Amino acid sequence: MFFVLLIFVKIILITSGHPNENRKNDEPICSKFDYEEKLLEKVIRLEMKMEKIIEEVKDKEKDVMTIATDVSQRVGNMENNAIQFQHDVNQTMIELSDNFKEETAKLKSLADKSLLPIVGFNALLSLTKTVNTGNKVVYDTVITNQGEGYDSVTGLFTAPLTGLYFFTAHACNQGNLDVKYAIYQEGTLTTKSIQYDNGCYSCSSVSTIAMVNKAERVWVQSLDTSVYYSDSFRWNTFAGSLLNRQVR
């Protein structure tokens, strides 16, 4: 740049001539190099200003590049953050969906468990029958058997579910003969009674509430050889139902 300015100054000097040639006779004569020195001084100052301006421009360019790089990095970070945010949102939605399905399944399971299944039976001894001591009373005619727990061949009720059950037995005697009977749960006596009426045909009932485990059996057993009398007005029956299911 400085070399170019010197050439420019030289051209001016050649074309314009020395200023002393045009001076007036009464003007003082200066050094023949005075004009060139002053011009060179101005050129040098101009060169210095140009260099300063160029440096300032370069500094500005650096600042602009720095700002541009910073903006680019920030934009890149924002894009990365947006991608990560979208990924997190998607992951959260998946987790919420899975949790919702899991909780829904749990609630459904609890609802299914909380619903009380229908378990109940009622059986009838259709004909007058003598039952020996220690034998089961087999009620051969099934009236109701929800849950299929009662067996009319064996006289046994087998609990399909663990829970609290209600059982009742109705026995009728013949004339002066008594009827002694009891309700058993897996060989354990839970309640018993006797029915006797001097010279009359009458009936009585006995009932119990028992906690019965699944697959345990309940039945009516004769405590003495007894005649269970049956006609159109006197029914010998055995019945039971689930009161409350135990949920584990």
VOFI-11425 format. One record per atom (N, C-alpha, C): residue number from 0; residue in one letter; atom name; x, y, z. Coordinates in pm, whole numbers, plus 50000, padded with zeros to 5 digits. Example, Ala and Ser with C-alpha at 12.3 -4.5 7.8 and 13.67 -1.06 7.14 Angstrom:
# VOFI-11425
   domar   tiba   voza       x       y       z
       0      a      N   51319   49431   50780
       0      a     CA   51230   49550   50780
       0      a      C   51320   49670   50780
       1      s      N   51285   49775   50708
       1      s     CA   51367   49894   50714
       1      s      C   51290   50003   50787
# end
This chain:
# VOFI-11425
   domar   tiba   voza       x       y       z
       0      m      N   50084   49880   50000
       0      m     CA   50000   50000   50000
       0      m      C   50087   50126   50000
       1      f      N   50189   50128   50086
       1      f     CA   50278   50244   50095
       1      f      C   50353   50266   49962
       2      f      N   50396   50161   49901
       2      f     CA   50467   50170   49772
       2      f      C   50377   50228   49664
       3      v      N   50253   50191   49663
       3      v     CA   50157   50244   49565
       3      v      C   50140   50394   49582
       4      l      N   50130   50439   49709
       4      l     CA   50113   50582   49737
       4      l      C   50236   50662   49691
       5      l      N   50355   50607   49707
       5      l     CA   50476   50676   49662
       5      l      C   50476   50695   49511
       6      i      N   50435   50590   49442
       6      i     CA   50428   50602   49295
       6      i      C   50327   50709   49255
       7      f      N   50213   50712   49329
       7      f     CA   50110   50811   49301
       7      f      C   50165   50952   49321
       8      v      N   50238   50972   49430
       8      v     CA   50296   51105   49459
       8      v      C   50397   51144   49351
       9      k      N   50477   51048   49307
       9      k     CA   50578   51076   49205
       9      k      C   50514   51123   49075
      10      i      N   50406   51058   49038
      10      i     CA   50335   51097   48915
      10      i      C   50285   51242   48926
      11      i      N   50232   51277   49041
      11      i     CA   50181   51413   49063
      11      i      C   50294   51515   49047
      12      l      N   50408   51480   49104
      12      l     CA   50520   51575   49099
      12      l      C   50570   51596   48957
      13      i      N   50575   51492   48880
      13      i     CA   50624   51502   48742
      13      i      C   50530   51586   48657
      14      t      N   50402   51562   48675
      14      t     CA   50303   51631   48590
      14      t      C   50279   51775   48632
      15      s      N   50295   51802   48758
      15      s     CA   50263   51939   48805
      15      s      C   50384   52030   48816
      16      g      N   50508   51977   48816
      16      g     CA   50627   52060   48830
      16      g      C   50650   52101   48972
      17      h      N   50768   52159   48999
      17      h     CA   50802   52202   49134
      17      h      C   50729   52332   49165
      18      p      N   50676   52347   49285
      18      p     CA   50601   52469   49318
      18      p      C   50686   52595   49320
      19      n      N   50817   52577   49336
      19      n     CA   50901   52697   49340
      19      n      C   50910   52765   49204
      20      e      N   50881   52694   49099
      20      e     CA   50888   52751   48966
      20      e      C   50781   52858   48946
      21      n      N   50673   52852   49016
      21      n     CA   50563   52945   48999
      21      n      C   50558   53052   49109
      22      r      N   50658   53052   49193
      22      r     CA   50651   53149   49304
      22      r      C   50674   53290   49250
      23      k      N   50635   53389   49324
      23      k     CA   50655   53531   49289
      23      k      C   50797   53572   49327
      24      n      N   50841   53678   49266
      24      n     CA   50979   53721   49288
      24      n      C   51005   53765   49430
      25      d      N   50900   53818   49498
      25      d     CA   50921   53868   49633
      25      d      C   50898   53761   49741
      26      e      N   50862   53631   49698
      26      e     CA   50839   53525   49798
      26      e      C   50973   53463   49836
      27      p      N   50989   53423   49962
      27      p     CA   51116   53361   50003
      27      p      C   51134   53225   49939
      28      i      N   51256   53196   49912
      28      i     CA   51287   53067   49850
      28      i      C   51303   52962   49959
      29      c      N   51222   52850   49953
      29      c     CA   51231   52739   50051
      29      c      C   51316   52628   49994
      30      s      N   51339   52535   50078
      30      s     CA   51415   52418   50034
      30      s      C   51344   52353   49917
      31      k      N   51421   52301   49826
      31      k     CA   51362   52241   49707
      31      k      C   51289   52113   49742
      32      f      N   51318   52061   49857
      32      f     CA   51251   51936   49900
      32      f      C   51138   51962   50000
      33      d      N   51112   52088   50025
      33      d     CA   51011   52119   50128
      33      d      C   50874   52065   50089
      34      y      N   50835   52086   49968
      34      y     CA   50702   52041   49923
      34      y      C   50693   51888   49928
      35      e      N   50801   51823   49876
      35      e     CA   50799   51677   49877
      35      e      C   50792   51622   50020
      36      e      N   50864   51686   50110
      36      e     CA   50864   51638   50249
      36      e      C   50726   51650   50312
      37      k      N   50665   51769   50285
      37      k     CA   50531   51786   50343
      37      k      C   50431   51690   50282
      38      l      N   50442   51671   50151
      38      l     CA   50351   51579   50085
      38      l      C   50372   51435   50134
      39      l      N   50502   51403   50147
      39      l     CA   50533   51269   50197
      39      l      C   50482   51250   50338
      40      e      N   50492   51357   50420
      40      e     CA   50441   51350   50556
      40      e      C   50290   51325   50557
      41      k      N   50222   51395   50466
      41      k     CA   50075   51373   50458
      41      k      C   50043   51231   50413
      42      v      N   50123   51185   50314
      42      v     CA   50100   51048   50264
      42      v      C   50122   50947   50375
      43      i      N   50229   50971   50454
      43      i     CA   50258   50878   50564
      43      i      C   50144   50879   50666
      44      r      N   50097   51002   50699
      44      r     CA   49984   51009   50794
      44      r      C   49862   50938   50739
      45      l      N   49839   50961   50606
      45      l     CA   49725   50894   50542
      45      l      C   49742   50742   50544
      46      e      N   49865   50697   50520
      46      e     CA   49893   50553   50523
      46      e      C   49868   50497   50662
      47      m      N   49912   50571   50763
      47      m     CA   49894   50526   50901
      47      m      C   49746   50517   50936
      48      k      N   49670   50618   50889
      48      k     CA   49525   50615   50914
      48      k      C   49461   50498   50842
      49      m      N   49508   50473   50718
      49      m     CA   49451   50362   50641
      49      m      C   49481   50229   50710
      50      e      N   49606   50216   50758
      50      e     CA   49641   50093   50829
      50      e      C   49557   50076   50956
      51      k      N   49534   50188   51026
      51      k     CA   49452   50182   51146
      51      k      C   49310   50140   51112
      52      i      N   49259   50201   51002
      52      i     CA   49122   50166   50958
      52      i      C   49115   50019   50920
      53      i      N   49220   49974   50849
      53      i     CA   49222   49832   50808
      53      i      C   49224   49741   50931
      54      e      N   49308   49779   51031
      54      e     CA   49312   49699   51153
      54      e      C   49178   49698   51224
      55      e      N   49114   49818   51228
      55      e     CA   48982   49824   51291
      55      e      C   48881   49737   51217
      56      v      N   48893   49743   51081
      56      v     CA   48802   49659   51001
      56      v      C   48827   49512   51029
      57      k      N   48958   49477   51036
      57      k     CA   48990   49337   51067
      57      k      C   48937   49297   51204
      58      d      N   48953   49390   51301
      58      d     CA   48900   49360   51436
      58      d      C   48749   49342   51432
      59      k      N   48684   49429   51355
      59      k     CA   48537   49418   51343
      59      k      C   48499   49285   51277
      60      e      N   48581   49250   51174
      60      e     CA   48554   49122   51107
      60      e      C   48568   49006   51206
      61      k      N   48674   49015   51291
      61      k     CA   48691   48911   51392
      61      k      C   48572   48907   51487
      62      d      N   48529   49029   51529
      62      d     CA   48414   49034   51620
      62      d      C   48290   48975   51554
      63      v      N   48272   49014   51425
      63      v     CA   48155   48962   51353
      63      v      C   48163   48810   51341
      64      m      N   48284   48761   51308
      64      m     CA   48301   48616   51296
      64      m      C   48279   48547   51429
      65      t      N   48328   48610   51536
      65      t     CA   48307   48553   51670
      65      t      C   48159   48546   51704
      66      i      N   48090   48659   51675
      66      i     CA   47946   48663   51702
      66      i      C   47873   48560   51616
      67      a      N   47913   48552   51486
      67      a     CA   47848   48455   51397
      67      a      C   47871   48312   51446
      68      t      N   47997   48285   51490
      68      t     CA   48027   48150   51542
      68      t      C   47945   48121   51667
      69      d      N   47937   48224   51755
      69      d     CA   47860   48206   51878
      69      d      C   47712   48182   51848
      70      v      N   47659   48260   51752
      70      v     CA   47518   48243   51713
      70      v      C   47496   48105   51654
      71      s      N   47594   48063   51570
      71      s     CA   47582   47930   51508
      71      s      C   47583   47820   51613
      72      q      N   47673   47836   51713
      72      q     CA   47679   47738   51820
      72      q      C   47549   47736   51901
      73      r      N   47499   47857   51926
      73      r     CA   47373   47864   52002
      73      r      C   47258   47802   51926
      74      v      N   47254   47829   51796
      74      v     CA   47150   47768   51712
      74      v      C   47162   47617   51714
      75      g      N   47289   47570   51702
      75      g     CA   47311   47426   51707
      75      g      C   47270   47367   51841
      76      n      N   47304   47440   51950
      76      n     CA   47264   47393   52083
      76      n      C   47112   47390   52096
      77      m      N   47046   47494   52041
      77      m     CA   46900   47498   52047
      77      m      C   46839   47381   51970
      78      e      N   46898   47350   51854
      78      e     CA   46847   47237   51775
      78      e      C   46867   47107   51852
      79      n      N   46986   47092   51913
      79      n     CA   47012   46971   51990
      79      n      C   46919   46961   52110
      80      n      N   46899   47077   52177
      80      n     CA   46807   47078   52291
      80      n      C   46665   47045   52249
      81      a      N   46626   47098   52130
      81      a     CA   46491   47069   52081
      81      a      C   46476   46921   52050
      82      i      N   46580   46861   51991
      82      i     CA   46575   46718   51961
      82      i      C   46568   46637   52090
      83      q      N   46652   46675   52188
      83      q     CA   46652   46605   52316
      83      q      C   46519   46621   52388
      84      f      N   46464   46743   52381
      84      f     CA   46335   46769   52445
      84      f      C   46225   46682   52383
      85      q      N   46226   46675   52248
      85      q     CA   46126   46592   52180
      85      q      C   46143   46446   52218
      86      h      N   46270   46402   52227
      86      h     CA   46296   46264   52269
      86      h      C   46245   46239   52410
      87      d      N   46272   46336   52501
      87      d     CA   46225   46322   52639
      87      d      C   46072   46320   52646
      88      v      N   46009   46406   52565
      88      v     CA   45863   46408   52562
      88      v      C   45807   46274   52514
      89      n      N   45867   46222   52406
      89      n     CA   45822   46093   52354
      89      n      C   45841   45982   52456
      90      q      N   45958   45984   52524
      90      q     CA   45986   45882   52624
      90      q      C   45888   45892   52740
      91      t      N   45861   46016   52782
      91      t     CA   45766   46037   52891
      91      t      C   45626   45989   52853
      92      m      N   45586   46017   52730
      92      m     CA   45454   45973   52684
      92      m      C   45445   45821   52682
      93      i      N   45555   45756   52640
      93      i     CA   45557   45609   52639
      93      i      C   45546   45555   52781
      94      e      N   45623   45616   52873
      94      e     CA   45619   45571   53012
      94      e      C   45480   45595   53073
      95      l      N   45421   45711   53045
      95      l     CA   45287   45738   53096
      95      l      C   45186   45639   53040
      96      s      N   45201   45608   52910
      96      s     CA   45109   45511   52850
      96      s      C   45124   45374   52913
      97      d      N   45250   45333   52936
      97      d     CA   45274   45202   53000
      97      d      C   45220   45201   53142
      98      n      N   45245   45311   53217
      98      n     CA   45194   45319   53354
      98      n      C   45043   45317   53357
      99      f      N   44982   45387   53260
      99      f     CA   44835   45391   53255
      99      f      C   44780   45250   53229
     100      k      N   44845   45178   53135
     100      k     CA   44799   45042   53106
     100      k      C   44816   44952   53228
     101      e      N   44930   44969   53297
     101      e     CA   44956   44887   53415
     101      e      C   44856   44915   53526
     102      e      N   44832   45045   53552
     102      e     CA   44736   45081   53656
     102      e      C   44594   45038   53619
     103      t      N   44561   45050   53490
     103      t     CA   44429   45005   53444
     103      t      C   44412   44856   53466
     104      a      N   44519   44781   53436
     104      a     CA   44514   44635   53457
     104      a      C   44499   44602   53606
     105      k      N   44570   44677   53692
     105      k     CA   44558   44654   53836
     105      k      C   44417   44684   53885
     106      l      N   44363   44797   53838
     106      l     CA   44227   44834   53879
     106      l      C   44126   44730   53832
     107      k      N   44144   44682   53710
     107      k     CA   44054   44580   53658
     107      k      C   44063   44452   53740
     108      s      N   44189   44417   53776
     108      s     CA   44209   44298   53857
     108      s      C   44143   44312   53994
     109      l      N   44161   44432   54054
     109      l     CA   44098   44456   54184
     109      l      C   43945   44454   54173
     110      a      N   43896   44512   54063
     110      a     CA   43751   44513   54044
     110      a      C   43697   44372   54027
     111      d      N   43773   44290   53952
     111      d     CA   43730   44152   53932
     111      d      C   43730   44075   54064
     112      k      N   43833   44103   54146
     112      k     CA   43842   44034   54274
     112      k      C   43736   44082   54372
     113      s      N   43702   44211   54361
     113      s     CA   43604   44266   54455
     113      s      C   43462   44221   54425
     114      l      N   43437   44178   54302
     114      l     CA   43304   44129   54267
     114      l      C   43281   43995   54335
     115      l      N   43170   43983   54407
     115      l     CA   43140   43860   54480
     115      l      C   43081   43757   54385
     116      p      N   43153   43646   54363
     116      p     CA   43098   43542   54276
     116      p      C   42970   43484   54335
     117      i      N   42887   43431   54249
     117      i     CA   42762   43369   54294
     117      i      C   42790   43223   54326
     118      v      N   42789   43191   54454
     118      v     CA   42806   43053   54501
     118      v      C   42695   43024   54599
     119      g      N   42611   42930   54566
     119      g     CA   42502   42894   54656
     119      g      C   42432   42767   54609
     120      f      N   42380   42690   54703
     120      f     CA   42311   42567   54666
     120      f      C   42195   42541   54762
     121      n      N   42101   42461   54715
     121      n     CA   41987   42417   54797
     121      n      C   41944   42281   54745
     122      a      N   41951   42180   54831
     122      a     CA   41919   42043   54789
     122      a      C   41814   41983   54881
     123      l      N   41738   41889   54826
     123      l     CA   41621   41832   54894
     123      l      C   41634   41680   54903
     124      l      N   41596   41626   55018
     124      l     CA   41582   41480   55032
     124      l      C   41441   41445   54987
     125      s      N   41429   41388   54870
     125      s     CA   41298   41375   54806
     125      s      C   41206   41273   54871
     126      l      N   41260   41165   54932
     126      l     CA   41179   41058   54993
     126      l      C   41220   41037   55138
     127      t      N   41130   40978   55214
     127      t     CA   41162   40942   55352
     127      t      C   41277   40842   55351
     128      k      N   41375   40867   55439
     128      k     CA   41494   40784   55434
     128      k      C   41552   40766   55574
     129      t      N   41594   40642   55600
     129      t     CA   41660   40613   55727
     129      t      C   41810   40622   55707
     130      v      N   41877   40699   55794
     130      v     CA   42022   40718   55785
     130      v      C   42083   40670   55914
     131      n      N   42178   40580   55902
     131      n     CA   42243   40523   56021
     131      n      C   42340   40621   56085
     132      t      N   42373   40588   56209
     132      t     CA   42463   40673   56286
     132      t      C   42597   40693   56214
     133      g      N   42640   40815   56206
     133      g     CA   42769   40849   56146
     133      g      C   42770   40860   55995
     134      n      N   42657   40830   55931
     134      n     CA   42652   40840   55784
     134      n      C   42608   40979   55740
     135      k      N   42647   41014   55619
     135      k     CA   42607   41143   55562
     135      k      C   42464   41135   55513
     136      v      N   42394   41247   55524
     136      v     CA   42260   41258   55467
     136      v      C   42277   41310   55324
     137      v      N   42237   41227   55229
     137      v     CA   42254   41264   55089
     137      v      C   42123   41323   55037
     138      y      N   42127   41451   55010
     138      y     CA   42009   41522   54955
     138      y      C   42016   41507   54804
     139      d      N   41925   41423   54752
     139      d     CA   41939   41376   54615
     139      d      C   41881   41468   54508
     140      t      N   41798   41562   54547
     140      t     CA   41733   41649   54449
     140      t      C   41789   41791   54462
     141      v      N   41854   41837   54356
     141      v     CA   41916   41970   54358
     141      v      C   41816   42074   54311
     142      i      N   41795   42176   54393
     142      i     CA   41706   42287   54356
     142      i      C   41788   42402   54297
     143      t      N   41896   42434   54363
     143      t     CA   41987   42539   54317
     143      t      C   42130   42492   54340
     144      n      N   42218   42521   54242
     144      n     CA   42359   42482   54259
     144      n      C   42450   42579   54182
     145      q      N   42447   42707   54221
     145      q     CA   42533   42808   54159
     145      q      C   42678   42787   54204
     146      g      N   42765   42778   54107
     146      g     CA   42906   42751   54138
     146      g      C   42939   42604   54135
     147      e      N   42838   42519   54118
     147      e     CA   42856   42373   54105
     147      e      C   42935   42314   54221
     148      g      N   42904   42361   54343
     148      g     CA   42978   42310   54459
     148      g      C   42917   42188   54523
     149      y      N   42786   42167   54503
     149      y     CA   42720   42055   54570
     149      y      C   42710   41934   54480
     150      d      N   42734   41814   54540
     150      d     CA   42727   41687   54467
     150      d      C   42610   41607   54524
     151      s      N   42508   41585   54443
     151      s     CA   42387   41514   54488
     151      s      C   42409   41364   54502
     152      v      N   42522   41312   54459
     152      v     CA   42552   41169   54473
     152      v      C   42615   41139   54608
     153      t      N   42706   41228   54650
     153      t     CA   42778   41208   54777
     153      t      C   42718   41288   54893
     154      g      N   42642   41393   54862
     154      g     CA   42588   41479   54967
     154      g      C   42689   41582   55017
     155      l      N   42802   41595   54946
     155      l     CA   42909   41686   54988
     155      l      C   42902   41818   54913
     156      f      N   42925   41925   54987
     156      f     CA   42948   42055   54924
     156      f      C   43096   42083   54930
     157      t      N   43159   42108   54815
     157      t     CA   43302   42140   54806
     157      t      C   43316   42287   54769
     158      a      N   43380   42363   54855
     158      a     CA   43389   42509   54835
     158      a      C   43473   42540   54711
     159      p      N   43417   42612   54613
     159      p     CA   43495   42651   54495
     159      p      C   43588   42768   54522
     160      l      N   43560   42843   54631
     160      l     CA   43640   42960   54666
     160      l      C   43658   42966   54817
     161      t      N   43766   43027   54861
     161      t     CA   43787   43050   55004
     161      t      C   43704   43170   55047
     162      g      N   43631   43154   55158
     162      g     CA   43552   43266   55205
     162      g      C   43464   43228   55323
     163      l      N   43379   43322   55358
     163      l     CA   43286   43303   55469
     163      l      C   43153   43253   55412
     164      y      N   43107   43139   55464
     164      y     CA   42986   43074   55412
     164      y      C   42879   43062   55521
     165      f      N   42757   43058   55474
     165      f     CA   42641   43030   55559
     165      f      C   42582   42896   55518
     166      f      N   42555   42808   55617
     166      f     CA   42495   42677   55591
     166      f      C   42375   42656   55682
     167      t      N   42277   42585   55631
     167      t     CA   42159   42551   55712
     167      t      C   42107   42413   55670
     168      a      N   42054   42342   55768
     168      a     CA   41993   42210   55741
     168      a      C   41855   42206   55806
     169      h      N   41761   42144   55736
     169      h     CA   41622   42136   55783
     169      h      C   41587   41987   55790
     170      a      N   41546   41940   55910
     170      a     CA   41517   41798   55930
     170      a      C   41377   41778   55987
     171      c      N   41310   41673   55940
     171      c     CA   41173   41643   55984
     171      c      C   41168   41500   56042
     172      n      N   41101   41484   56158
     172      n     CA   41094   41353   56223
     172      n      C   40961   41282   56192
     173      q      N   40957   41153   56222
     173      q     CA   40837   41072   56198
     173      q      C   40777   41029   56332
     174      g      N   40657   41079   56362
     174      g     CA   40586   41038   56484
     174      g      C   40669   41057   56609
     175      n      N   40684   40947   56682
     175      n     CA   40756   40952   56809
     175      n      C   40906   40929   56794
     176      l      N   40956   40927   56671
     176      l     CA   41098   40904   56647
     176      l      C   41174   41037   56640
     177      d      N   41288   41040   56702
     177      d     CA   41368   41165   56698
     177      d      C   41470   41160   56583
     178      v      N   41516   41279   56546
     178      v     CA   41618   41295   56442
     178      v      C   41734   41375   56502
     179      k      N   41851   41314   56505
     179      k     CA   41970   41381   56556
     179      k      C   42065   41403   56437
     180      y      N   42105   41527   56414
     180      y     CA   42185   41559   56295
     180      y      C   42281   41676   56325
     181      a      N   42381   41690   56240
     181      a     CA   42481   41795   56260
     181      a      C   42541   41834   56125
     182      i      N   42599   41955   56122
     182      i     CA   42673   42001   56004
     182      i      C   42821   41990   56034
     183      y      N   42893   41924   55944
     183      y     CA   43036   41902   55959
     183      y      C   43114   41976   55850
     184      q      N   43235   42020   55889
     184      q     CA   43328   42080   55793
     184      q      C   43459   42004   55801
     185      e      N   43488   41928   55699
     185      e     CA   43609   41846   55694
     185      e      C   43627   41765   55822
     186      g      N   43520   41699   55867
     186      g     CA   43527   41612   55984
     186      g      C   43510   41683   56116
     187      t      N   43502   41816   56114
     187      t     CA   43485   41893   56238
     187      t      C   43340   41936   56250
     188      l      N   43279   41904   56365
     188      l     CA   43140   41942   56388
     188      l      C   43130   42092   56410
     189      t      N   43041   42156   56335
     189      t     CA   43024   42301   56349
     189      t      C   42896   42337   56423
     190      t      N   42793   42256   56410
     190      t     CA   42668   42278   56484
     190      t      C   42585   42150   56477
     191      k      N   42492   42131   56574
     191      k     CA   42409   42010   56576
     191      k      C   42275   42042   56642
     192      s      N   42179   41950   56621
     192      s     CA   42046   41969   56678
     192      s      C   41973   41833   56682
     193      i      N   41859   41836   56750
     193      i     CA   41772   41719   56756
     193      i      C   41629   41764   56734
     194      q      N   41554   41683   56660
     194      q     CA   41414   41715   56636
     194      q      C   41329   41599   56688
     195      y      N   41239   41634   56784
     195      y     CA   41148   41533   56840
     195      y      C   41019   41602   56883
     196      d      N   40910   41540   56847
     196      d     CA   40778   41593   56888
     196      d      C   40690   41471   56918
     197      n      N   40646   41459   57041
     197      n     CA   40571   41341   57088
     197      n      C   40445   41318   57006
     198      g      N   40450   41214   56925
     198      g     CA   40333   41176   56847
     198      g      C   40307   41262   56726
     199      c      N   40393   41359   56699
     199      c     CA   40368   41451   56586
     199      c      C   40481   41441   56483
     200      y      N   40445   41479   56360
     200      y     CA   40544   41492   56253
     200      y      C   40581   41641   56244
     201      s      N   40701   41671   56278
     201      s     CA   40741   41812   56280
     201      s      C   40884   41827   56227
     202      c      N   40926   41953   56214
     202      c     CA   41059   41983   56155
     202      c      C   41131   42089   56237
     203      s      N   41261   42091   56224
     203      s     CA   41344   42196   56286
     203      s      C   41462   42226   56195
     204      s      N   41530   42335   56226
     204      s     CA   41645   42376   56144
     204      s      C   41764   42406   56231
     205      v      N   41881   42397   56173
     205      v     CA   42005   42435   56239
     205      v      C   42090   42507   56134
     206      s      N   42166   42606   56177
     206      s     CA   42247   42683   56082
     206      s      C   42381   42722   56143
     207      t      N   42475   42758   56056
     207      t     CA   42607   42798   56103
     207      t      C   42673   42886   55998
     208      i      N   42768   42965   56044
     208      i     CA   42854   43045   55956
     208      i      C   42996   42997   55978
     209      a      N   43063   42964   55869
     209      a     CA   43197   42906   55881
     209      a      C   43290   42964   55775
     210      m      N   43417   42976   55815
     210      m     CA   43521   43014   55721
     210      m      C   43570   42886   55654
     211      v      N   43550   42877   55525
     211      v     CA   43582   42754   55452
     211      v      C   43687   42785   55346
     212      n      N   43793   42705   55346
     212      n     CA   43897   42721   55243
     212      n      C   43854   42654   55114
     213      k      N   43913   42700   55006
     213      k     CA   43883   42640   54876
     213      k      C   43912   42489   54880
     214      a      N   43820   42411   54827
     214      a     CA   43830   42264   54817
     214      a      C   43794   42193   54947
     215      e      N   43766   42265   55053
     215      e     CA   43718   42200   55175
     215      e      C   43572   42158   55156
     216      r      N   43533   42051   55230
     216      r     CA   43399   41995   55213
     216      r      C   43314   42016   55337
     217      v      N   43184   42032   55313
     217      v     CA   43086   42051   55419
     217      v      C   42969   41956   55391
     218      w      N   42911   41893   55496
     218      w     CA   42801   41800   55477
     218      w      C   42714   41791   55603
     219      v      N   42599   41724   55591
     219      v     CA   42510   41695   55704
     219      v      C   42528   41548   55740
     220      q      N   42547   41525   55869
     220      q     CA   42572   41387   55915
     220      q      C   42472   41350   56023
     221      s      N   42427   41225   56017
     221      s     CA   42332   41175   56117
     221      s      C   42408   41134   56243
     222      l      N   42367   41187   56360
     222      l     CA   42434   41155   56487
     222      l      C   42378   41028   56551
     223      d      N   42266   40983   56503
     223      d     CA   42202   40861   56552
     223      d      C   42121   40805   56437
     224      t      N   42092   40678   56441
     224      t     CA   42008   40622   56335
     224      t      C   41873   40691   56340
     225      s      N   41840   40763   56233
     225      s     CA   41722   40848   56234
     225      s      C   41644   40832   56104
     226      v      N   41512   40852   56117
     226      v     CA   41426   40851   56000
     226      v      C   41397   40996   55961
     227      y      N   41441   41033   55841
     227      y     CA   41415   41167   55790
     227      y      C   41287   41157   55707
     228      y      N   41179   41208   55768
     228      y     CA   41047   41193   55706
     228      y      C   41023   41304   55603
     229      s      N   40965   41261   55489
     229      s     CA   40942   41358   55382
     229      s      C   40805   41338   55322
     230      d      N   40732   41447   55306
     230      d     CA   40606   41446   55231
     230      d      C   40591   41581   55162
     231      s      N   40470   41608   55113
     231      s     CA   40451   41733   55037
     231      s      C   40461   41857   55125
     232      f      N   40451   41841   55256
     232      f     CA   40456   41957   55347
     232      f      C   40585   41962   55429
     233      r      N   40656   41850   55434
     233      r     CA   40777   41842   55518
     233      r      C   40897   41808   55429
     234      w      N   40985   41906   55419
     234      w     CA   41103   41889   55333
     234      w      C   41229   41888   55419
     235      n      N   41313   41789   55394
     235      n     CA   41445   41784   55454
     235      n      C   41544   41846   55354
     236      t      N   41604   41954   55394
     236      t     CA   41689   42027   55300
     236      t      C   41826   42059   55359
     237      f      N   41918   42084   55269
     237      f     CA   42054   42129   55303
     237      f      C   42088   42242   55207
     238      a      N   42129   42359   55262
     238      a     CA   42155   42476   55177
     238      a      C   42277   42551   55229
     239      g      N   42337   42628   55140
     239      g     CA   42452   42709   55179
     239      g      C   42482   42814   55073
     240      s      N   42552   42919   55114
     240      s     CA   42588   43025   55019
     240      s      C   42713   43097   55067
     241      l      N   42784   43156   54970
     241      l     CA   42903   43235   55000
     241      l      C   42861   43375   55045
     242      l      N   42908   43416   55163
     242      l     CA   42876   43549   55214
     242      l      C   42981   43652   55173
     243      n      N   43106   43611   55184
     243      n     CA   43214   43705   55155
     243      n      C   43337   43627   55109
     244      r      N   43387   43662   54995
     244      r     CA   43505   43595   54940
     244      r      C   43631   43654   55000
     245      q      N   43726   43569   55032
     245      q     CA   43855   43617   55083
     245      q      C   43950   43638   54966
     246      v      N   43998   43763   54952
     246      v     CA   44090   43797   54843
     246      v      C   44230   43800   54898
     247      r      N   44321   43725   54837
     247      r     CA   44460   43720   54884
     247      r      C   44551   43786   54783
# end
